[in-house]
């Protein structure tokens, strides 16, 4: 790979997260005569990356919007004098014609594009500024180019090559498999169950963990709830001030907090070796995003756990994002006409005010419509800054009122793609095949066994008893920590308990907990019907209860001595004598159930 770069060839590299992609350009940078330019979207981490290179005695710098313009000019002059071998550049810098002209006066020997999937409209993290890179490469004399990514399907790899204009590139794909990551999907129906699962993860692992949520509101709520349970937690999302985000990241990286609850704004470029678990409180938008995010666990090669807490209703959040990010042409026209009707050259209106004029409710869609109008050259938005330098509002400059130039096919095509990616992620959540195999097949990596033997779907049946023991252990730990409380049952709860015990009695101790729950909920599962459990009088008696809620009741009854699990390879569940007496209303019991159930 490095030989190909040194030989002047274009190269595309696909390597798993944490496997050392940066070495692919850092080593050639020290060997080649000129400067290696690295395009990276990781503005918040550029200083850390450069500091790390300085610590190794390597001359490097960075240029992005976080440094004042005079300092940017000074760093460009230093590059002309060859004082640095590496320079990290944020992609939005290439919007400036002056900056592009300055680059042509610098002896650049390698143009490296990090997170190269961002250039593909088919990728999961498309960034329009990356589309300028092909022109930049051409203006520099079609300089040798290196594209690097960790998550790219074969189609996205092909798109990267086309969008960057790479000439017969050498392609190196080192494989996507991360065998030390145990992947599990847990189907949940209540937020309380998700919190409990995360708490168990934190208690079961000595190292640190990341919890991903889809919205800022969810990050705040989950962080607050986990702190209430006594866990050391930071929260991180783009709505926080820079200082608060930096402090949250520092607390997590230093180990002052065990977990960080964050949106996908956190994690890209993070290199913390002891992340032992990654939990998704809500589903991500694609398999690419999911695999990139869980790839932040286990970078030291040690076993780590990745749990996706799946609730189909969470799909609604992504539907809202897709609708807001890719508005239909009718909304774009409505926003445009609303701006034209003001008959102003400079428009000072908030997003909510524009939404009111356009008769729309989704303010995210308004922001996206303005972005499309700006890309089409109809408007220009300028940021107004407050005294402390933070952006406070925007002014919209009307550049022309010509007929609308937005291509509706481009917008609708992207929306369709995002919906397809979401469907693929949901199909992954429902698959009964090996999770690892499913993901590797998605990325076109066929060199793997059909079953990994260690994911949530492959775990051998002999481990069921072990998992039951672990569940009982964490159940008791939750009881001791106060999440659960032992109490007298209400009449409604007592009736539910008797129905559970009655169903177990009719199953004669021949089946496990999964089939007991399925029978009570009226499941039409093939195994259940084959065993003729759908013919029991107790079939469907508790179809109003969620699967996990029923499991909590069964765990509580087992802990109270009313039920017992027997058998090694295929554990079964049955009533005890105490359970029979409770079922017949001959004895009352107290159960440890979650607070609020």
N, C-alpha and C positions, 0 to 999 in steps of 0.2 A: 504493500500500500504506500508506504513512505517512499520507496524506490520509484513508484509511478509518479508521485508528486515531484520528486527531485528531478525526474526525467522530463518535466514540463507538461505532463498529461493532466487533463481534467479528471477528477475523481469524485465519486459519490460513495459515502460510507454510511452504513446502517449498523449501529451497535447498540446493545441494550443500555439503558440508563445506568450510570455508575461504572461503566466498563473502561473508562479512560479515553473518551473521544477527543478531549482537548489535547492530548499528546499528539494526535494526528497532525495538528498544525503548529503546536509549540516546538516540537523537535525540528521540523523543516525550517521554522522561522529562525532558529539559531544557526542553521547551516547555510541558508540562502543569503545572497548578498544584500538584498534590499529589505523593505519593510513588509511584514505580513499583516494584512488588514483583516480583522475578524468582525463580521456583521453579526450582532447579537441583540435580541430583544430584551435581554436581562439587564435593564438599566440599573435597577436597585442593587445588583450584585457586581457590577463592573469594577467598582472600587475594591471590593474584597478580592476579586480575581487578580487584579493588578497588584494589590498588596502582597498576595501569595506569591506572585512571580518575582516581585522585588525581594521577598524573603529568601528566594533561591538565587538571587544575584542576576536575575534576567531583566533586561531593560524593556519596560512596557509602559503604556499609558492608555487612556480612554478619552473619548469625546462623545458627550451626550448633553441633553438639555439641563442636567443637574449642575453644570459648571457655567460661569458667566462667559459672555462672548469674548472679552479680551483674553481670558485664559484659553479659550478654544483656539484663538489665533496663535497664541504663544506655543501651544502644543503642536500645531501644524508646522510652525517654524522649526521646532525641535525635530520633527519628523524629516523635514527637508535636510536638516544637518545630520541625519542618520543617528540621532541620539537614542532612538528606540528601535527595537526589532519587532515589537508587536504593538498594534493599536486596536482597541475594541471600539467599534462604531455602532451607535444605535441607528436602525434603519430609517428613522424619520429625518436624519441629517441629510439624506440624499434628496430631500425636497428642495434644498437650497442650491441654486445654480452656482453661486459663489463658492460654496463648499466643494461641489463637484469639480469646478475649475481648479481649486487649490489642490485637490487630490492628484490632478494630472501633472503637478510639479513635484510630486513625491515619488521616489524610486520604489514602487510596489512590486514585489516579486511573487506574492501569493495572495489570492482573494478567497478567504474562507467564509462560508455561510453557515453559521450555527443555527440549529433548530430549522433546518431547511424545509421541513414540511409546511412552514408558515407561508411559503410562496404558492402552495397549491390550493386552488379553490376547492379541490376535492379533499383536502386535509381537514383535520379537526380543529386547527387553530390558525385559520387563514388570516393574514395581515396584509392589507393592500399595499403598504409601504414596500413590502418585499418585491412587488411587481416592478419597481424601478431598477432593481439590481441588474437585470439583463442589459439595460441601456448603459449603466455604469461600467459593467464589465467590458462592453463594446468600446466605450469611450476611453478605456485604459489600454486599448490595443488587444482586446480579447485575451487578457492575461489568464494564466493557469488558475483554475478555480477548483476549490474543494467544498463539497456540500455534505453536511453532516446532520444526521437525525437518528432518533431512537425508535420512532414509531412511524412507519410508512408502509402501507400496503404496496404490492407491485404496481398498481395503477398510479398511486401517489408518487412513487419513485420515478415512473415514466414522466409524470407531469413536472416534477422538479427539473429533470433533464431538459425538457422542452422549454419551461418558463425561464430557466437560466441561460438557455442557448448553449449548453455544454456540447463540445465536439467529441464524439466517440469516447465518452468517459469510461474509465475503468470503474467497475462497480464491485464493492466489497460488502457483503452481508454476513456478519459474524453470527447470526442467529438471534432469535428473540427470547429464547428460553431462559427463565430465572428459576432453576430447580429448587432454590432455597425458600421460595415464596409459596406458602400454603394458601390456596385460593378457595374461598367459601362464599356462597350466596345464602343468606338467611332471609326467608320470607316473613315479613312482619306486617301487622295490621294496626298496631298502636304505637304512638310515639314513646310511651313509657317502656315498652319492650325494647326499643332501640337504645334508650338511655341505659337500661339494665345491661344489655349486651356490651355496650362500650365500657361500662364500669367493670364488667367481668374481664374484658380484654386488658384493661389497665392493671387490674389486680394480678392477672396471670402472667404478665411480662415485666421483667425488671427494667427493660430499656424504655425508650420513648416511643411516642406514637403520634400519627396525624389523623384527625377526623375531618373529612371533607363534607361540606354541606353546599347546597346549590345557591342559596341566597344569603344576603347579609343578615336578614332578620333571623333566619335559621341558625346562623353562626352565633349570634348574640344569645338566642334562647338556649341552644345546646350548651354553650359555654357556661351560662349562668346556672343551668341545672346540674352540670357536672361539678361545678365549684360548690354548689349546695351540698353535694354528696361527699365533700371533703377532698376532692381530687385537685391536683396542681395543674391548672389549665391556663393557657394563653388563648386569645382570640385574634383573628387576622382577616381583614377584608379591605377592599379598595376604598370603602367609604370612610375609613379611619384616616386621621392625619398621618403625615410621614413619620413624625416623632413617635406616635403610638405604635405604628406598625414596626418600626425599627426596634422599639423596646420589646414588643411581643416576640419578634424573631430572635433577638438576643437572649431573652429569657429561655426560649425553647432550645436554642443551639447550645447554650451554656449548661443546660440541665436544671436550671432553677424551676422550670415547670416540666412536667412529664409529657404533657400533651399540648398540641396546638389545634384548635378548631378553626377551620379556614375555608374560604371559597377557593376556587382554582387559581385565584390571584397569588396564592402561596405555593412555593415548591420548586418552580423551574430554576434549576441551577443550584439548589440546596444540596450540600454534600455533608450530611450528618450520618456517620457510619452506624450508629447503634439504634436506628429506628426499627423497632421490633414489630410494630403493627401499623397498618393503615386501615381505617374504617371509613366506609362511605355511608353517611347518615341518609343521604338521598342519592339516587342514581346519577352518574355523570351523563353527558350527552352522547357519548360514543364509546366504542371499544378502544379506539386509539387513546382517548382521554383517560379512560379507566386504566389502561396498561401503563401509560406514562406516570400516572399518579401513584399506583401501587409500586412502581419501580423505584420509588424513593425509600422503600423499606429494604432492609437486609443488604446494604451495600458492602458490609464487611464479610458477606458470604455466609453468615450464620442464619439458621432457620428463623423465619419471620411470618407473621400471619396477616392475611388480607381478607377482610370481611366486608361484603357488600350487603347492607341492610335494605332489602328490596320491598317496596310497597308500590303496587301498580299506580296508585293515585299520585305518586310523585312525578309521574309522566306529565301531569298537568302543568307543572312548573316549566318544564322544557318546551311544551307546546306554546306556553305564553312567551318564552324567550324567542322561539322561532318566529312566531307571529310578529313579535316586536322588532326583531332584527331584520326581517325580510318582508316589509309591508307590501301589500298589493298596489297595483298602479293607481287604482281609484283613490287610495289614501294619499299617495305621493302627489297626485294632481290636486287634491283638495288642499293639501298644505301649500303647494306652490301658488295656487289661485288665491289663497288667503293672504299670502305675503304680497302678491301683486296688487291685490285690492287695497292695501294700505297706502299705495302710491308714494311710498317713502323710499329713499335711497339707503338710509340707515335705519334699521328696525331694532328697537329695544323691547323684546317680548320674551317672557319666560316660556319654557316648554309647555307648562300647563295652560298658559294663555293662548299659545298657538294651537294646542289641542282643542281648546274651547272654540276658537275660530273655525277650525277644520271639522268640528263635530266628531272628534275622536276621543277615546277613553284611554288607550294604551300609550302612555307617554314615551315608553321605549320605542314604539313604532314611529312617533313624531321625531325623535332623535335620529332614527335610522333614515327617515325620509329626508331630513335636512342634510344628512351625510351624502345621500344619493344626489341631491340637488347640488351640493358643493362639488362632488366629483364630476357632475355633468357641466360645471362651469356657470350655473345660473346664479349662485350665491357664493359669498365668502364669509366665513365666520371668524371673528377676531376675539381673542380672550381679553377681558378687562380684569385687571388685577387690583387686589386690595393693597393697603399699605404694607402688610407683612409679606407681600409677594405671591400669595396664594390666589389662584383663579377664582373670581367671584361671580362673574356673569359673562355672557357673550353678546357681541353686537353682530347683527346680520347685515351684510352689505349686498344690495341687489346689483348684480353685474349686468344682467340683461333680462328682458321679459319676452324673449323669443319663445316659439313653441317648445314644449317640453321635450328634452332630449334623453330621458331615462329609458333604457331598454328593459321592458317588462320581463322578457325571457331570461335575462341575466339574474334578476331578482327571484323570480319564481323557480328557476332551476336550482339556485342555491338553497331555497327553502325546501324543495323536494329532496335534495341531497341530505340536508340536516334531519328531515323526518325519516329518511331511510336509515341513516346511521343510528337514530334513536330506536327504530324497530329492531335493528341488529343487536343493539345492547339489551333490549328487553328479551329477545329470543335467547341470548346468552343466559339471562337470569332464569329462564324456564327450562334450559336444556337438562336432560338427564344423562348426557354424556360427560366425559372428562372435561372439566373447566379449562385446564391447561391446554389440552389438545384442541379445544374449540378456538381458543385465542390464537394459538400458533397457526392453525389452519387459516384463520382470518388474515394473518399477515403473510400468507404464502409460504410458511416454513413447514415443509412436509416431513422433515427428517426428525421424527419423534415417535415414541410408542403411542398407541391408541389410548392407553390409560397410564396416568402418571403414578397411580397408587397412593397419592397423598392429598389430593384436593377434596373438597367437600362431597363430590359425587363419587370419587374413587375409593374413599376410605374403606378398608376391608371390613367385612361384617364382624370379624373377631374383635374389632375396636369399638363396637357398639356399647358393650358393657363398660369399657373404659370411659366413653363419652358420657354414659349415664352417671357414672361415679363422679366425673368432673362436674356435671350439671348439679348433682346433689350437693357437692362440696361448695360450689359457688352460691347455690340456693341458701345454704346455711350461713355462708359469709354475708350474703345480702340481709338475711334475717338479723344477724348480729350488728350490722351497720345501721339498721333502722329503716331501710327501704321497705321492709316487710314488717307487719305487726301481727302478733298472735292475738286473736280476738274471737268473741262469740259471733256466730254467723247470724245474719239476718234471715228472715223466713225465705226470701228469694234465693239467697246463697245456699241455704240448707236444702231447698228443693233441687237445686242444681247438683249438689253433692250426691243426693240420693239417686238422681238419674244417672250420674256417672257410675256409681257403685252398682246400680241395677244392670247397666249395660255390661260392665265388666263381669258380673255374675253370670250373665247369659252367654258370654264368650268363653266361659269355663277355663280360663287361664291358658288358652291355646294360642293367643295372639299377643303381639307387642303393643306398645303405647300408640304408635302411629296409626294402626288399624282401629284401636279403641277410639281415638279422636276422630278418625274418618267416619266411623260408624255413627257416632253421636252427631256429627255435622251433616250426615246424609250424603257422603261422598259417593261418586259413581266410579271410583277407581277400579281398574280391572281386577286387581288382586282381591279387593274387598268383595266385589260381586261374585268372583269365582268361589270364594269361601262362603257365599250365600249369607253374608252378614247383613245384606240389605233386606233380608227377610225377618230379621229380629224385630220384636215389638218396640225396642228402644232405638231403632234406626231413625236418625234425624231428629231425635228429641231435643237436641241442643244446637240446632242449625243456626240459631241466632248468635251463638258465641264464636269468637275468632279462634283459629287453630291454636295460636300461642297462649290465649287466655285459658283454653281448656287444658293445655299442657301445664300451666301454672297451678291450676286446681289439682291435677293429678300428682304433680310434684308435692304439693302441700299435703295431700292425702297419704302419699307414700312416706313423707317425713313424719306424719302424725301416727303412722303405724296402721292405717286403714287399708293400705294396698302394699303389695310387695312385688319386686322384680326378681325373677328366677331364670336360670339358664345361662349358658356361657356364650355359645356362638350365636344363638338366636334368642335373645332375652324375651320373656313373656311377662305379662302383668296380670295379677289376680287380686281378689279381696282377701283380707285376713278375717279372723273371727270378729275382731273389733269392727272392721268395715261392714261385715254382714249385720252386726247389731245396729250400727248407724243407719244402714239402708232400711232396716225394719222399724226405725224410729224407737228402738229400745235403748238407745244411749245417745247423749249429746257430746259433741267435741268442739274444741276450739282449733282453728286453723291459722297458719301463718300465710297471709295473703298480702299482696302489695297494697300500700296505702292508697286509698281512693278507689280500689276495685269494688 
